[in-house]
Structure formats: structure tokens, C-alpha cells
Amino acid sequence: MARIVVIGAGMGAMTAAARLAVAGHRVVVHERAETYGGALGRVERDGFAFDTGPALLHLPAVYRDLFVKTGKQPLEDCVELSQVEPAVRHVFADGTAVDLPNASRAGVAEALDAALGPGAGARWSAFMNRAREAWDRTRRPLLEEPLWPNWQVLAEREPYPAVAERRLFRRERRAATLAEIGAYELGGEPRLCALLEHFALAHGLDPRTAPASAAVLPYLEQTFGTWSVRGGLRALATAVYERCLARRVEFAFGSAVTRIVVKDGGAAGVELADGTVVDADFVVAGVAPGVLERLLPGERVRAEGEVPAQGGPGRPGRPSRLTVLLALRGARPEGTPHRTVVHAPDRDAELDRLFGTQGAGTAPPAVTVLRPDDATVVPDTGHEAVTLTATAPAYAGEPDGAARDAFAARAEQMIARAEHAVPGLRDRLLWHEVRTPVDVAEATGADGGAVPAPALAAAGGRLLHPANGTSLRGLFAVGGWAHPGGGLPHAGMSGTLVAGLIVEGPEFRGSR
């Protein structure tokens, strides 16, 4: 039985902890905050309850597997899962709206034909067939296996089979980015392009530079479906936490780790803020890259198969999330979609604002409006809890008054845009709260409140994440900033990989 210290109680860290405990190890989790869940926070006020991080679940099989492997109670006995139908409503800049069904590619094609005109569905379906090839080529190396030591193969090879476009008297061209897929393969139809690019933007990626391999993002959602959890995704975090307790994982909250202890060239434990040293045979760090560096002063620790560093906080490529929580009087109307995406009126201007060198501009954002049909998140049936989210730049340095004013102004723009999905919103509004990148930073420890994107192939490796093993013997990295990257399913997969590497050793190659 090994002594294992886990730093942080995020979803990836708790997944690793539960699996390691089942394997017979003694696991202690030290979390600097007073609660578990990391990004899966919750705000409760006046009988209303809101998720402050992700609010919908994709690939629930990741957490089903966790519960099967760590106990007798399956996931559905611990949380109530429901498929969201429709999966999403899109309201485009020209006012066109389309409801896309859940986990039905044929249904999506029919809906697009009806809303955008004949041929739109066929174009989208042909694209999804090519996206399936990219998924089949990258699923195991990017999600189910430890990062290859020769990760450069993933960095250099584009798995998406782009269609060659032949042009008279000019060289043929193939899409290399997600935006180019829209321009070349979706015929440049502005609403189809907006639909495609939304999948990148929702993960904090610029579709103009995101590799064509990002086609796996819409494929994953439209093939495997979208799920809600009664009580919000915070209920999922609670279920994982309780499973850890059932497996005798120990938790120490309000217990900040200030240093990883290194002896004889390997991780040997951690030092806490009060000076206490906790010995360990293995240390699992569920922290952001900058935090890990601060925990190892003077050490040059790299991930095995080190990949190129992504942009620093506040720079292009490292966005965050802005969230507005709305308490509304009046019941949620029957038939209201759970999720509506209200697209930006000027997509190029929004992308320039988010990913430009200065991040300047005042273009109204694309807003995702979440209106759950869940009696547990409202005081009574005469009220509605609505959450608005938008991608926002991570901040650099310490946010000053001007930065906070900018966040507040952005939140007002989001409320105005949300009126396209919630008629009469202003008249129904009781109060609202804004959760900024500053709050994300406080909850997760990530510099600037940056939110990690999922790992993607190609693009020179800049969208790969550091391996779970490190060059420091006994130290492992878990969570969204490690392989296979950000997103709730990816966090669970990260925990699975770390547990496998510790239990089976470096020869572990993923579950089969």
C-alpha cells in the first residue's frame, strides 16, 4: 500500500483518488479551498441555485465507468441524468433559429434543411462524416492513452481528411483550420459557419487558428449527446466526492500545499502552509502549470514528452469565462429549450476582440443561455434560474478597477443579447450576479482565470497538454491542464490515466 498525496479536489483529482483508493492505496487530498469540485462551483441565494462552471455533461460514459470501477452503486443511482431535448437552439445573427435534436445526426440534418434551406443538412452531414474519421484516428491517443513519448507525430499529422478544392489555373487548397472548413467545405454559408465556429469558441479556441482536427468537437457532442444533471453539475461533483469518502479517501480542506518535497531525485511528500510535512510515495498535482512551478522552487520539472507551452494568461489563446446568474420572477415557459446559443451580430469583430493582440473592442458577444427545467434550483414554480455564459479573455496581472468595469459592461451586453432567447427578461429580472475571470482564478488557481481547452492534434502541438507523468519520479499531473486537457469528460479521463500509471507503472497504455 502506497501513501499518495493529491493536491486539489477538482474532478480529475477526485477521479484519480477514488481509483487509487480502490487499488488499495492510502490517499489523502489536500485542498486549499473549503470545498471540493474545482471549477464545478455553486452559488445559492434566496432559494435560487446556479452552477458557476460547466452546466451540461458530454460523454457521461467517463463517469459511469468511474462508478462501475469503484463501487456497487452505478452513476444513475447517485445522480439523476437526463438527455437534453432539443440539445440546443441556435439563434443566428440574421434572426434565423434552429433547434438541433440530441444525439441524432440525421435529425440535425433535417433541422438544418428546414431552417437554412435545402442542401444545408447534406453539407453538414458530409462534414460530420469526415469529422468521424478524425475522431477515430485521435480518440485513443488523445483521450484513452497516456501521451505518446513521440507526441510530435500527433503534432505534425492532421487527422481531419480535408476535401481538396480544385480551382481553375490555381493550386488546389485544403482546409487547415476550422474556419477554413466552413469556407471551403460548408460553402461559406454564414449560419453553417457560425454553427461550426461556435464549437471552437465555446472551448475558448479561435476558429481561425484552431486546426481542422477541432472537427471532433461537434462530432463528439452530436454523436454522443448532451446530458443534464438534476441539481446541476455540482451534484455530480458531490457524488464523486461521496464515492471517494466511501472508498476511504481522506480530505483536508483549507489545507494549502506550499511546496512539494523532493528527496533523492523524486517527490517524497508535500509541505503545508503551517509548516507540516506530509510524507508520500507519490504526489498527484491537480493544479495549473504556474501553480506547479511555484510548488517546486528551483526544480526544472517537465512533463514526459514535453509539448510546446501554450500562451500565457491574458495572451491570445488563453481565454476565460464570464458568467451572469439571473434570478427571474415568473415560471419557465413550457417547451423552453434548456440551452440557447445567441450568436454574435458580428462574428469577426468578436473574434478580433477575444483573440486579437490587444483584446480590444466592444463587439457584442455570443452568449449561451441556460434555462434548466429543474425544480431544485428555484424557490418555487413561479420563478426561473437562468445562467448566461460567454468566452472572455483571461486577465494579465492584478485586475484593477478598469478591468472590473469592463467585466460589468460585458455582463450588461450579455443580458441584452440574452433577450433574444428570453423575451421580457428585463421586466422579469429580480437580481443578477456576475462571475468574472477573477472568480475563476480564485476557484481553480489558474493564472488570470484561464480555462484549459481539450487536447487537439496537429497545430504543431500547441493544443496538446503536458503528459500525466513528469520528469520528477513519483510526481504526476492530473486535471484540465494535463493530458488530455480541459472539459469535464477529459478531467475524468485524466484521473483514469494517472491512476493507471501509478498502479500499473510506466508500461500502462490505457484501458481497452
N, C-alpha and C positions, 0 to 999 in steps of 0.2 A: 504494500500500500504506500503510494507516494503522497507527500504533502504538497498540495497545489494551492497557490495564492492566485486569485483572479482579481485584477484591478478593474473596477467598474461593474455596474449591474445593468448594462444595456442588454438588448435582446440576443446579440451574438454571444456575449459573455455568459449570460444565463443558460443559453443552449449548450455551450461547452461545459459549463459547471454541472448541469444535470447529467449529461452523458458521461463525464468523468467520474461523477459520484457513483453511477450505476456500475461502472467498471471497477469499483472497489477502492477508489482513491478518497482521501480526506481533502475536501475542497472548502476553502474559506474565501468569500467575496468581500472585498473592501471597496465601499462606495462612498465618495466624498459627499454626495447629497444625502438627503434624509429619506430617499425612496428609491425604488427600482424602476427600470423601464427605459432609461436614457431619453431618446427623442420621443418616446410614447408617453408624453405628459398629459395632464388633465387639469382643466380649470372648472371649478364648481362655484356657482354664485346664484343666490335667490331661486334655488331649485332647478337651474339650468346646468348642464354639464357639456363640456366640449373637449374633444381631442385637440392637442396642440401640435401634434406631429402628423404622421400618415393617418389617414382615416379609412382607407379601404385596403383589403388584402388581396394580393395576387399569389398564385401558386401555394394555396393552403396545404398542399401535399408536404411541404417542407416541415410544417409544424405538426401535421398528422403523424409523420414519421417520427418526430421527436417524442410524441406522447406514446406511440406504439413501443418505441425502444426503451422508454424509461419508466413504464408502469402499466397497470392493467386498465386504467381508465383511458379511453380514446379521447381525442381532442373534442369531439362533439358532445361528450358528457361533461366537459368543463366549460365550454363556451357555446353560445348559440350562433351558428353560422348561417347566413342566407345569401343566395346568389342575388345580385342586384339586377333588377329588370325594369326598364332597359339599363344596359351597362352605363350609358352616358347619353346625354343630349348635347349636341353641338349647336351653338348659335354663332353663325359666321358674321363677318363684318358687314355683309350686304343684307343682313336680317334673315337669311335662309336658316332654317332649323331642321335638324335631322336627329331622330332617336335611333341609336345603334343597339341592337339586341345583344344579350350576353352570350359569349361563347358560341356564336353561330356565324361562321364566315359567310355562309350562303345568305343568312338573314341580313348581314351587313351589306352585302352586295345589292340585295333587293331594296334596302332602305336608301342606299346612295343613289340608285337609279331613280327611285321615286322622288327624291328631294333635289338632286342635282342634274337629272336628265339621263336619258338612255346612254349607256356606254360607260358611265362613271363607275358602276359596280364592277364591270368587266375589267376595267383598268386596275381598280383596287385589288380585285381577286388575283389578277396576273402578278401584281407586285407581291401579294401575300404568298403566292407560290414560291417566288424567288426568296422571300424572307424565310420561308420554311427551310430552304436549303442552307441559308446562313445559320439558322438555329441548329440544324442537325450537325453542322460542321463545328460549331463552337460550344454546344451545350455542355459536353463533358469537360473539355479543358478549361472553360471559363467558370463553370458552376459546380461541378461534381468532383473535380480532381484538384490536388494541390497545384499551385502554379508551376509550370514546367521550368526546370533549370534553363532550358534553351527557349525561354519565353520570346526571344526575338522572332521565332517562327510565327507566333501569334501576332506580333507587332507588324511584321512585313507582309503577311499574306492577307488579302482582302477576301473574306469568305462569302461576301454577297455577290451572286452571279449577275452583274450588271449587264443590261442589254446593250449591244453595240448599235449605235445610231450612225448610219451611213449618210454622208452629206455630199452633194454634188461638188466636185472639184476641191473638196476639203477632206482632211483626215477624219476618220470615224472617231466618235467620242463615247466614253462610258462614264456613268455616274460614279464619282468618288466620294461624294458626301450625301447626306440625307436630303439636303435642299436640291441637289442635282438630280436625285431620283425623282423628285417632284417635277422638276423642269423637263427632264428628258423622257421619263417613263410614265408619268401621270399626265402628260400633255400640257403641263403648266396650268391646269385648271386651278384657279386660285383657291377654291374651297377644299379641293382634294389636297393641295399643297399645304394649306393651313392645318388640315386634319393630320397629315403626316408629320409636319414640323412640331405640332403640339406634343407628340410623344417625346421628342428630344427636349423641348423647353420644360416640360413637367419634371424632367430629371436634371434640370439645370445645365443642359447642353445647348450650344449654339448649333442649330441645324445646318448652318452654312459651313461649319468646320467639322461637325460630327461625322465620323466615317460612315460609309454606306452600310457597314455592319450594324449600325444602330437600327436597321430594319427589324432586328429581333425584338425590339421593344413593343411595337404594335402587334407583332406576331404573338408574343407571349400573352399579352392582355386579351386579344380577340380569340385566341385558341383555348386558353386555359381558364378564362373567365375572371370576373371581379366579384368579390365577396365582402359583405359587411358583417360586423360582429355586434350583437346586441350589447348595449352598454358602451360601445366604441372600442377601438383597438386597445385602449387602456385595459379592458377586460382580458384581452389576450395576454398582455404583459403580466397581469395578476395571475392568470392561470399558469404561465411558465414559472413565475416566482413560487407559487404554491407547489408546483411539481418539484422544483429544486428543494424546497423545505421537506417535502415528503421523502426525498432521496437523501436527506440529512446534510444538505449543503448548508454551511453556516454563512450568515450575512452580518457584516458590521457596517451600519450606516453612519454617516457623519464621520467617516474614518478615511481621511485623505492620506494617500500614499505620496511621500515626498521624494523617495529615492528607491531605485531598485538596487539591491545589494549584490555586488559581484565578487565572487571568490574563485580563485584558480581558473579564471577564464570562463566562468559560467554564472548564470543567475542563481543566487542562493537564498533569495528572500526579498523582503521589502522593509523599508523604514517608514513609519507613520509620522504624522505631524507632531505627535507628542514625544517623539524620540524612540518609541518602542520598535524593536526589530523583530519581525516575524520570519522565522526560517521557513524555507520551502525547497523542494526538489525541482519544481517547475514554477514559472511565473507566466501567467497568461494576461496580456495587457489589452484591455478593450478601450483604448484611448486614441485620440487623434495624434497624427505624426508629431506635431510640435510639442505635445504633452510628453510623449515618449522620449523625445530628445532631452527634455528638462529632467526627466526621471533618471537619466543616465549621464550626468555631467562628466565630461572628459572621455566618454566612450564613443567610439565610432561604430555604431550598430547599424547594420544594413539588413534589409530583407534578403533572404537567399534568392538569387536570381533578380537582383535589384533592377527595378524598372525606372524610367525617367520620372523625375519629380513633376507633379502637376503644378499649376500656377499657384502662387502664394495667395493668402487671404486678401480680398479686395481687388485682385487682379482678374482679368478675363479668364473664364474657365472655372472660377471658384465661386459660384453663386450661393445664395442662401434662400430663405423662405420668409415671406411676410404673410401673417395670418390675422384675419379680423373675425372676432367672435361676436355674433349678433343675437341678442335676445329680442324676440318679436312677440307682440300680442297677436292673438288670432290663431286659429288652428291651421295646421299644414293641409292644404287642399288635397282632396282625393286625386290619385293619379299623378302626383308630382314626382318627377324624376329625382332619384337620390343625388345624382351628380349632373351638373350642367357646366359645360365649358363655354364661357363667353369670350370669343376671340377678340383680339385687339383690332381696332379700326385701321391701324397702320402697322402691319407686322414688321416691316423693315425698320421702321423707326423704333419700335420696341426692342428689337434685337440689337440695334445700334446702342440704345440706352443701356441694355443689360451687359453687352459683351464688347462694347467699344472701349478704346484705350482709357477714356476718362469716365465712362459710365454716366455721361451727362444726358440731359434731355428730359422732357416732360411728357413723352408719349404715353397715352393711357395703356394700361397693361392688359394682357389676357388674364382672366380670372376664372378659377374653378369654384363653383358654388355647390356646397354640400348641404343637403336637406334630408337628413335621415328620418325614416319612419320608425321611430324608436321612443316608446313612452317613457323609457328610463332616463332620458336626457332632458326632459321638460318637467315643469312643476305640475302641469295638468294638460288636458287635451285642448285647452284654449290658448296654448302658447306654442311657439316653434323655436327651435335652436338651429341656427344657420351658421355655417363656417365658410369663410372666403379665404382662398389661398392664391398666392401669386409668387412667381420667382422674383427674387430681389438680389442685388449684389451683396456679397459679404463685405463687411466694413474693414477698413485698414486702420490700425492704431486704436486709440480710445475714441468711441463715438462722442462727439460734442453736441452742443445744443442744436447746431445747424443740421447735423445728421438726424437727430431725433425729430426735428421739424419736418425733414424730408420724408421720414417714415410716416409721420402723421398725415402729411399731404398725400402720400401714395395711398394710404388707407382710405382716405376720402374718395380718391379716384376709383378704388376698388368697389366701394359701396355704390358709387354712381353707375359703374359698369354692371354690377350685380342686379340693378333694377331691370335689366333685360331678361333676367331669369326669375326675379321675384317682384312682380308688379305691386306697386304701392308700398314698397319696402320702407321708405322714409316715414310714411304715416304709421306703420306698424312698429317702428323701432322703439324699444324701451331703453336699451343701453347697448354699448358695444365696448369691447376691449381689443387692443392691438398687441399682437405678439411679434416682435421685431427680430432681426438677426442677433441683436444683443441678448434676447431671451434664449435663442437657440444656442448661443455660445455658453450661457450660464447653465443650460440643461445638459449639454453634451461635452463641453470643454473644448470644442473645435475653435481654432483661432478665427476671429471675425464672424463666427456663426456659420461657417461654411458647411454645406451639406454635400456628402460624397455621392457621386454618380455610380451606377453599376459598371462593372468592367466590360469593356468592348474590345474586340480585336481590331487590328490594323492601326492606322493613325500613328505609326512609329512607336506604339506602346504607351503613348501619353495617357490613354484611358484604361490602362491596366493598373492594378494596385499591388503594393508590396506583398510578397509571399507571407504565409502564416508562420513559417519558420524564419528565424533570424540567424545572423552570424554569431550571436551570443548563445552558447549552449544553454538549453533549458528555458530560453525566453521565446514566447510565441505571441503573435499578434492576432487579434480577433475583432470582428465588427466591421462597420462600413468603410473604414479607412484601410482595411486589409483585404486581400483576395477573398471573395470575388466582388467586393465593392459594396456600394450603397444600395439601400432598399431593404424592406423588411424580409422578403424571402432570402435575399443574399446574406443578410446578417445571420439567419438561421443556418444557411449552408456554411458560412464561415465558422460557426461554432462546431458544426459537424466535422469539418476538416481538421480543426485544431485538436479536437478530442481524438480523432483517428491517428494523427501524427504522434500524440503523446502515448496513447495506448499501444499502437502497433509499431511505432518508430518511423524513421525516415523512409522505410520501404512502403508505407501506406500510400495507396494510389486511388483512394476514393471508394465509395460503396458501389456495388454492382448488382 
